[in-house]
Amino acid sequence: MAELDKLTSASGDTIVSPDAAVAEYDFSAPPARRLEIVTALAALIFAIVALVLSRNIYLRMGAGGLDPKWWPTLLSILAAGLSAIMLGMALFGPAQSRGDLESGHPDGLIRMLQALALTTLYAFLWSAFGYVIPTIVYLFALLWVFGLRSWKGLVAFPLITTAFIYGLFHLLLRVPL
């Protein structure tokens, strides 16, 4: 019995309760009311701008009923309503828990900047070389930036996605890409 007591009290042996272990490695993002308000306000402003722009769509012919303004207007109104609800909840409700989100990290900022640079480059390449090849390269690079290292995923996802979008818009809907 003395040996067991000696083993449990030996140096280097630490007993950590599960609650203490979880509290020690908590990487979750803290609640941020200011971020909620700014996000909701930006969404509301964007929705109102989209509503104004959708109402200014020029119609070549008077369609009557459902015209090309209808769908963007409906989406803008829905977005404005949901943004207003989100803003009200951010201003008057309790701060939302962000425990399921990981807190900010410099790697995330670098990835975001890389993704923005890739997207800008993609926009230029699309106009210069067409849709198919730049899209495959763009999706491959974007998946690589966000951490995918499986060759199956890096090859299959860009090919399937590009083929689906090309088939849907260019071949089926006759929208030139």
Buried (B, 14 or more C-beta within 10 A) or exposed (E): EEEEEEEEEEEEEEEEEEEEEEEEEEEEBEEBEEBBBEBBBEBBEBBBEBBEEBEEEEEEEEEEEEEEBEEBBEBBBEBBEBBBEBBEEBEEEEEEEBEEEEEEEEEEEEBEEBBEEBEEBBEEBBEEEEBBEBBBBBBBBBBEBEEBEEEEEBEEBBBEEBEEBBEEBBEEEEEEB
